[in-house]
Amino acid sequence: MIDAPRFGWLGESRRIELHALLVRDVSEWSRDWWMEHSSAAIDVYPLDAWVPAKESPATWRLGAGTLELLSHRGEAALGSYLSAHAGDDSSLLASRIGHRALADLALRLSRRAQAPLGNLSEGESPLDACHRLELGAYMATVSLGRFTFALAMDRAVVDLLVPVKSPEKAALAPRAQAMNGVDVSLEVCIPLGSASLSQLDDLRVGEVLVGDALLSAPVEIRLVDGHSIAFATLGERDSSRAVTLTHSL
């Protein structure tokens, strides 16, 4: 059973990554095949649509996907250009060089993808998924100076060359560990009872307020937001005020 095509364009970040990969691999390939190799003369231009040509593209199975390479002027013209031969572009030797050069580029991409490269089965037709951007395909024109050829691959090949990156999940610290690094301010609330507003208006520095509760009565320990967390009794230790917890909430 053949899986249904997956709809969706490539994201911009993956397109940029794939473009950089192809420029690098084509440059390394050109160094071995093009007699007049120049890194400055090599570029890869993404295509928005596949341009039909009289020549049939060289097509391979790369993993579970399909890869196409097409020399618009024919493989013989490519072979002549790579070998810097100014003679007849229709020679058998030039055609053989062009064919082997394209096959070698396909092999390099398969190694990059770490996937097997193979020919289509007899009678098998390549799927048009290589030419449909809405299905995640990638198409480009490869420029070697004044000579160009086209490249197309479907989503399966793209996923091998630039795999989808899974978002990294932030490691969560256990609650106790996370709480250990948090400081909170505590308040001790001592109830003094009630007083009239007129008495409060007459308060002066030095006056003593006597509460209704005994010194041994529990006091309330609160967070600054008013939430009570425990009860304690007042005390002193090493000349500092202290409280002794009696029970927590």
Protein Blocks (a to p, Z undefined) as FASTA:
>chain_A
ZZdddeddddfklmmmmmmmmmmmmmmmmmmmmmkgcfklgccdddfbdcddfbdcdddd
ehjbccddddfkojklmmmmmnopabdfkbfklmmmmmmmmmmmmmmmmmmnopacdddd
ehiacdfklmmmknopacddddehjaccdddddfklmmmmmccddddddddddfklmmmm
pccdddddddebjadfklmmmpcehiacddfbdfklccddddfkopafbdcddddeehia
cdddfbdZZ
